[in-house]
Amino acid sequence: MTDLVVANGRIVTQNRDRAILDGGAVAIDDKMITAVGPTDEIVDTYDPDRVIDATGGAVVPGFVNPHTHVSDILLRGSFAEDRGLLDWLYNVKRPGTLAMTPKDHAAAARLFCAEAIRAGITTFVETDTEVVWDDWSTTEAKLDVYESSGIRNIYGAGMVDTPADGEFRDLILDIQSRADGVDHPPVDTFVVETDDLLAEVDSLITQYHGTADGRQSVWPAPVVLQTTSNAGFEGAYDLAERHDVMTTAHVAEAAAEDQRSISSIEYLRNVGYLGERAVLGHCVQIDERDVRILDETDTAVAHNYSANMRLATGFAPVREMLASGVTVGLGTDNTILNDTVNPLADVGEMASGHKGYHRDAGVVPAQTALDMITIEAAKAIGRGNEIGSIAAGKQADIAIIDLDYPHLTPCPDP
């Protein structure tokens, strides 16, 4: 006997051969995939307690969202056109999320999980950039919701240990003057002394990593280069190694953030933050040399196409990254910008955008695009051996897409 068989579906395995099995089935026992094959063979061999009939559906690996923000889903619809990154961040998003109570953040988490699950997401990485470390109530409220939802989640615990320098502070204050009626928090609201901050993150990881039957994890997450010290980045990577987790940061998103004499990628390499345990969000303002460094250090990237385009920051050089062998996953980023938590919508827009920009219809083909929300996204977050494809021995993170809709008819190749 086995617990469950998903039968009669079009199994889009995303395995090494990218095999698609028509009329196929997936056997699941104790939350793990035990076999994949023809429906008759699987049902007869495994004698399941329960069968889910996937007739007319594509059975796909649960989508992996390697970079997203949760709380600002309650601010959806508040984004005004004609705002750049820093204008939106300091005049809309940050004041809005700081005005929320723990109860509000829990409501946002419930809404996010409901939307994400309906969109086929089974794993997400939340990069929380507004963490108030002297009070865990907001963080704990969200983590409790994630546990009860059943979704696999990684909480990127935002780290800020350096006040903005004079030039960057002046830039922020200039930008905030556009919105005099907004209750702006002090620029250095989230700054915590480095050792104290690392101790807080260490404690949070110790308490929550591996909870929710192994579905929940915590990563150290330096927010941006401008507000993280060398020691902060070094400490974050060290925590990731000690706890056998990963670390993530927002990197080179907008030109105004990337004004060092060396590139952001070079800087992070020099301070020891790049490597197989790091996944960098955005990486828009980078060049060919930076791409080579990412490949040489085995550093992954979370591409956030839709949000970057909404803010007109440009988008990451994904064609060059893929050609160099950099692992790239696609994130949905902020719902306030993206409007939805829907990787399938984003991945089509992303692939088309890169084709149009390069005037090359062969850039980011459909298979590569699908990889970026399944197996490659799983590899980007260090979970390629556990999730991201439908194969025996992997977690049974599976979604079924109903193909019985006019816009999906005919569907010779899912």
SULDA-V30246 format. One record per residue. RES is the residue in one letter. OMEGA is omega as a letter, one per 40 degrees, with the letter a starting at -180 (999 if undefined). Layout:
((RES,OMEGA) (RES,OMEGA))
This chain:
((M,i) (T,a) (D,a) (L,i) (V,i) (V,a) (A,i) (N,a) (G,i) (R,a) (I,i) (V,a) (T,a) (Q,i) (N,a) (R,a) (D,a) (R,a) (A,i) (I,a) (L,i) (D,a) (G,a) (G,a) (A,i) (V,i) (A,a) (I,i) (D,i) (D,i) (K,i) (M,i) (I,a) (T,a) (A,i) (V,a) (G,i) (P,a) (T,a) (D,a) (E,a) (I,a) (V,a) (D,a) (T,a) (Y,i) (D,a) (P,i) (D,a) (R,i) (V,i) (I,a) (D,a) (A,i) (T,a) (G,a) (G,i) (A,i) (V,a) (V,i) (P,i) (G,a) (F,a) (V,a) (N,a) (P,i) (H,i) (T,i) (H,a) (V,a) (S,a) (D,i) (I,i) (L,i) (L,a) (R,a) (G,a) (S,a) (F,i) (A,i) (E,i) (D,i) (R,i) (G,a) (L,a) (L,i) (D,i) (W,a) (L,a) (Y,i) (N,a) (V,a) (K,a) (R,i) (P,a) (G,a) (T,i) (L,i) (A,a) (M,i) (T,i) (P,i) (K,i) (D,a) (H,i) (A,i) (A,i) (A,i) (A,i) (R,i) (L,i) (F,a) (C,i) (A,a) (E,a) (A,a) (I,i) (R,i) (A,i) (G,i) (I,i) (T,i) (T,i) (F,i) (V,i) (E,i) (T,a) (D,a) (T,a) (E,a) (V,i) (V,a) (W,i) (D,i) (D,a) (W,a) (S,i) (T,i) (T,a) (E,i) (A,i) (K,a) (L,i) (D,i) (V,a) (Y,i) (E,a) (S,a) (S,a) (G,a) (I,i) (R,a) (N,i) (I,a) (Y,i) (G,a) (A,a) (G,a) (M,i) (V,a) (D,a) (T,i) (P,i) (A,i) (D,a) (G,a) (E,a) (F,i) (R,i) (D,i) (L,i) (I,a) (L,i) (D,a) (I,a) (Q,i) (S,i) (R,a) (A,a) (D,a) (G,a) (V,i) (D,a) (H,i) (P,i) (P,a) (V,a) (D,a) (T,a) (F,a) (V,i) (V,i) (E,a) (T,a) (D,i) (D,a) (L,i) (L,i) (A,i) (E,a) (V,i) (D,a) (S,i) (L,i) (I,a) (T,a) (Q,a) (Y,a) (H,i) (G,i) (T,a) (A,a) (D,i) (G,a) (R,a) (Q,i) (S,i) (V,i) (W,i) (P,a) (A,i) (P,a) (V,i) (V,a) (L,a) (Q,a) (T,i) (T,i) (S,i) (N,a) (A,i) (G,i) (F,i) (E,i) (G,i) (A,a) (Y,i) (D,i) (L,i) (A,i) (E,a) (R,a) (H,a) (D,i) (V,i) (M,i) (T,a) (T,i) (A,i) (H,a) (V,i) (A,a) (E,a) (A,a) (A,a) (A,a) (E,a) (D,a) (Q,i) (R,i) (S,i) (I,a) (S,i) (S,a) (I,i) (E,i) (Y,a) (L,i) (R,a) (N,a) (V,i) (G,a) (Y,a) (L,i) (G,a) (E,i) (R,a) (A,i) (V,a) (L,i) (G,i) (H,a) (C,a) (V,a) (Q,a) (I,a) (D,a) (E,i) (R,i) (D,i) (V,i) (R,i) (I,i) (L,i) (D,a) (E,a) (T,a) (D,i) (T,a) (A,a) (V,i) (A,a) (H,a) (N,a) (Y,a) (S,i) (A,i) (N,i) (M,i) (R,i) (L,i) (A,i) (T,a) (G,i) (F,a) (A,i) (P,a) (V,i) (R,a) (E,i) (M,a) (L,i) (A,a) (S,i) (G,i) (V,i) (T,a) (V,i) (G,a) (L,i) (G,i) (T,i) (D,a) (N,i) (T,i) (I,i) (L,a) (N,a) (D,a) (T,i) (V,a) (N,a) (P,a) (L,i) (A,a) (D,a) (V,i) (G,i) (E,a) (M,a) (A,i) (S,a) (G,i) (H,i) (K,a) (G,a) (Y,a) (H,a) (R,a) (D,a) (A,i) (G,a) (V,a) (V,i) (P,a) (A,a) (Q,i) (T,i) (A,i) (L,i) (D,a) (M,i) (I,i) (T,a) (I,a) (E,i) (A,i) (A,i) (K,a) (A,a) (I,i) (G,a) (R,a) (G,i) (N,a) (E,a) (I,i) (G,i) (S,i) (I,a) (A,i) (A,i) (G,i) (K,i) (Q,a) (A,i) (D,a) (I,i) (A,i) (I,i) (I,i) (D,a) (L,a) (D,i) (Y,a) (P,a) (H,i) (L,a) (T,e) (P,a) (C,a) (P,a) (D,a) (P,999))
